[in-house]
Amino acid sequence: MLLWTRVLALTGFCVAVVAPPASAQGASTWFLAEGANNANFAQDILIGNPSSKSVTVTLTLLPQSDAITPTLVKTFTMAPTSRLTVNLSKDFKLNGSSSARVSAVVSGTSTPADIVVERTMFFGGDLPLGSRGGLNSPGAHNASGVTAAAPRWTLAEGATGAFEAFVLVANPNPSATRVRATYLTGTGQVLVSEQEAMAQGRVTFWPRAEHPALASAEFSTEIESLTAGNSVVAERAMYFDGFRSGHDALGVTAASTTWHFAEGFTGGNAATAFETFLLLANTGVVDSRVTVDYLLDTGGVVSRTYNVPARQRFTVWVDDEGRTFDTRLAASAFGIRITASAPIVAERAMYWGTPSAADPTTPSFPWVEGHATAGITAPEARWAFAEGQQNTYGGSIDTFFLLANPQSVPVKVRATFVNNLGEGIVRDVCLPAHSRTTVWAANYPELVAEFWWFDAYYDYWEEGQVFAHVLRIGDDL
């Protein structure tokens, strides 16, 4: 577990003015492509109600064809400013794989109500049906839902060999959908698979089993609906160390010339070391010149430029950049800003474990755990998270919020934490210009409890905005 904190001395000053916050992650309907509950997996769906009104939530499973699903639809009532945990074993008796759709209305009406939805899956331990995972589960991963289906998705990360990779595709339509997966490798080879997803269901692509060339490879994946008028939702899950560890990430619906990440870390302490990778997918037909700015928590910026060939996947090992390009990236915490000459898709993956004997700043393999996420194309003034736990499962879970400010002015952040009883606290944080800051829930005694969701409002000076990512260090339960 990570039980240390990094202290940042803030310089400059923060000036806040009244400005309407932008909405990020608030919607009345959500989709989760990945999901499973059986002898190997246990799944929770986390729902946050940030409003001052009671809401009625409808959760609908979209199962794979071989799943046992005695209950497909269930409704729940949520109090104002509260958080709900739905366990797919206890509440649905699911045995198998299933995507999900979650929607909400103001209680007693048909008026859509904004909610926030995430999903956590536990795996790798003794998980009889009915278990919520926990201390008997060495691994877990988490991802947000998405607020709309789309005809095309891209997943920049994908690897086999040391990993098992799966691409999960939800079909929320009332008719079957033909789905194509196109794999773009780091060597320029392009491979294609197709499947049909049943109506209101989901399919799983297993790259290693589909193509001998993907038995040990790095690749990005494009998912495309081939059925006119039918949009889908795509995620990717990757596991390692015999399914004891793994991570999951959402696809993105379009390439972009700009990407942002709030989290990135190299180095560590005597017990735990980290490494960070950037995964870049060029889905276009021309090469892209990509500049990566690393926004250090000390306020400095390190810039590096790469050429990403057309129709290929490209990997940046940030730890190695700290050894060979700029030592400021060694043992460093940073946010990331990416600009590209032609649109690309970007993800960031991080792994941690016991420091290796050869290089104590790098974790030895197999890693203890890891996480991955796609970037965002622009900063937002407001973020919300449905999941959050501190010191649960015997003190084995820590929650960190990573806040990055890519602007040239300081930004004042207001964070509101609310529990499932509607109680909570409000705290302010100042982010210096071009920097990243870590908020550790353990520093707030009021948060040492289970089931907290987070809502951050950013007061900004000269229209400064920030971006945020939640990191739950506790996946290795």
C-alpha positions, 0 to 999 in steps of 0.5 A, spaced: 500 500 500 502 507 498 502 510 505 506 516 504 504 523 502 508 528 497 508 535 500 508 541 495 509 548 497 504 552 493 507 559 490 504 565 488 497 566 490 490 564 487 484 569 486 477 566 485 471 570 481 464 567 480 464 564 474 459 558 471 462 551 472 462 547 466 458 540 466 463 534 466 460 527 468 453 529 469 448 526 465 441 522 466 443 516 462 450 512 463 452 505 459 458 500 462 460 496 457 465 491 461 462 487 467 462 480 470 459 477 476 461 469 477 466 465 481 472 469 478 469 476 478 465 480 483 462 487 481 459 493 484 456 499 480 457 506 484 451 511 483 452 518 485 446 523 486 449 530 486 442 534 486 438 536 492 432 532 490 430 524 491 431 520 484 429 514 482 434 510 478 433 504 473 439 499 472 438 494 466 443 489 464 445 488 457 448 480 458 452 476 454 449 470 450 451 465 455 450 469 461 445 467 467 441 473 468 434 471 472 433 479 473 435 484 468 431 490 470 431 493 477 429 500 480 432 504 486 431 510 490 436 515 492 436 520 497 438 527 495 446 528 495 447 521 496 451 515 494 448 508 492 452 501 491 449 496 487 452 489 487 450 485 481 450 478 485 446 480 491 441 485 487 441 481 480 444 474 481 448 475 475 452 469 473 456 471 467 458 477 463 454 483 462 454 490 460 449 495 463 445 501 462 443 506 468 438 512 468 435 516 473 429 521 473 426 525 479 422 521 484 415 521 482 416 524 475 418 523 468 424 528 469 431 526 467 435 527 473 443 528 473 447 522 476 454 520 476 456 512 475 462 508 475 463 501 476 468 497 480 470 489 479 474 485 484 478 479 481 483 474 482 481 471 489 476 466 492 469 469 490 463 465 490 457 468 488 454 473 493 461 476 495 463 483 494 470 482 493 475 485 498 480 482 502 480 475 499 481 479 492 488 481 490 486 485 484 480 490 482 479 495 477 474 501 476 472 505 470 467 511 469 461 509 465 459 513 458 453 518 457 452 516 450 453 510 445 457 511 438 458 508 432 466 508 433 471 507 438 478 507 439 482 504 445 490 506 444 492 501 449 492 493 448 498 488 449 499 481 450 504 476 452 505 478 459 498 481 459 491 478 457 487 483 453 479 483 452 475 488 448 468 489 451 462 492 446 455 493 449 449 493 444 444 497 447 439 497 441 433 493 440 436 489 434 442 485 433 449 489 431 455 487 427 461 489 430 468 490 427 475 490 431 481 493 427 487 492 431 493 497 429 500 494 432 506 497 433 509 494 427 504 497 422 501 490 421 493 491 421 488 485 423 481 485 423 475 481 427 468 481 427 462 479 431 455 480 432 452 482 438 445 480 440 440 486 441 440 489 448 447 485 449 454 485 449 460 481 446 467 480 448 473 480 443 479 476 445 485 479 441 490 473 442 485 468 441 483 471 434 490 472 431 496 468 432 500 475 430 497 478 437 499 472 441 505 477 444 504 484 441 502 491 443 496 494 439 491 499 439 484 497 437 478 501 433 471 498 434 466 500 429 458 498 428 457 495 421 449 496 422 446 502 420 443 506 425 446 502 431 451 505 436 455 501 441 460 502 447 467 499 448 472 498 453 478 494 454 480 490 460 487 487 461 490 482 466 497 480 468 500 476 474 495 470 473 489 474 473 491 477 480 492 484 477 489 488 472 486 495 469 480 497 465 479 503 460 474 506 456 474 507 449 474 514 446 469 516 440 474 521 436 481 522 435 484 529 437 490 534 436 490 535 444 490 530 450 490 532 457 492 527 463 492 529 471 496 523 473 503 521 472 508 518 477 515 515 476 520 513 482 517 511 489 519 509 496 523 504 499 517 499 499 513 501 492 516 503 485 512 506 480 512 506 472 508 510 467 507 509 460 503 513 454 500 509 449 499 513 443 494 511 437 495 514 430 488 512 427 489 516 421 493 516 414 498 521 415 504 521 420 503 525 427 508 529 430 506 529 437 509 534 443 508 531 450 509 537 456 510 534 463 507 538 468 511 537 474 508 538 481 514 543 482 511 547 477 516 546 471 515 543 464 519 538 461 517 537 453 519 532 448 517 530 441 515 524 438 513 521 431 507 517 431 506 513 424 500 513 421 495 507 422 500 505 428 500 504 436 506 508 439 509 507 446 512 512 451 516 509 457 516 515 461 521 512 466 526 511 461 525 518 459 527 520 466 534 516 465 535 518 458 532 525 456 531 529 462 532 527 469 527 531 472 522 526 470 525 521 474 522 520 481 517 525 479 509 526 479 506 530 473 500 532 469 501 531 462 499 535 456 499 533 449 499 536 442 499 533 435 500 535 428 495 530 426 489 527 430 491 521 435 488 518 441 492 517 447 492 513 454 496 513 460 498 506 464 501 506 470 504 500 474 507 499 481 510 494 485 516 492 489 522 496 487 527 492 483 534 490 485 537 493 479 534 499 479 530 501 485 526 507 482 522 501 477 518 496 480 520 489 479 515 484 475 510 482 476 507 488 478 503 488 484 497 492 480 496 498 475 491 502 472 490 506 465 485 511 463 484 515 456 485 522 456 481 528 455 481 533 450 480 539 454 480 541 461 473 542 465 471 547 470 467 541 474 468 534 475 465 528 479 466 521 481 461 516 484 466 512 487 471 513 493 473 509 499 478 510 505 481 505 510 476 500 508 477 493 508 481 493 514 485 499 512 487 496 505 484 502 500 487 509 499 483 514 495 487 520 491 485 525 487 490 528 482 489 535 479 492 538 474 492 546 472 495 547 465 494 554 465 499 560 466 495 562 472 494 559 479 487 556 480 483 555 486 479 548 487 473 547 491 472 540 493 466 537 496 465 530 499 459 527 500 457 520 503 451 515 502 447 519 508 448 526 505 453 528 509 460 531 507 465 536 507 468 542 503 475 543 502 479 548 498 486 547 494 490 552 490 493 549 484 499 553 481 500 555 474 503 549 470 503 544 475 499 538 478 497 537 485 495 531 489 489 530 494 489 524 499 483 522 502 487 520 508 489 527 510 481 528 512 479 524 518 472 525 516 473 521 510 476 515 513 470 511 512 466 507 506 462 510 500 464 517 499 463 520 492 467 527 490 464 533 486 469 538 485 468 545 483 473 550 480 473 557 481 477 560 476 481 566 475 482 569 468 478 563 465 483 558 468 480 551 468 483 544 471 482 537 469 482 531 474 483 524 475 481 519 481 486 514 483 484 509 488 490 505 491 487 499 493 486 495 487 491 490 490 486 488 496 
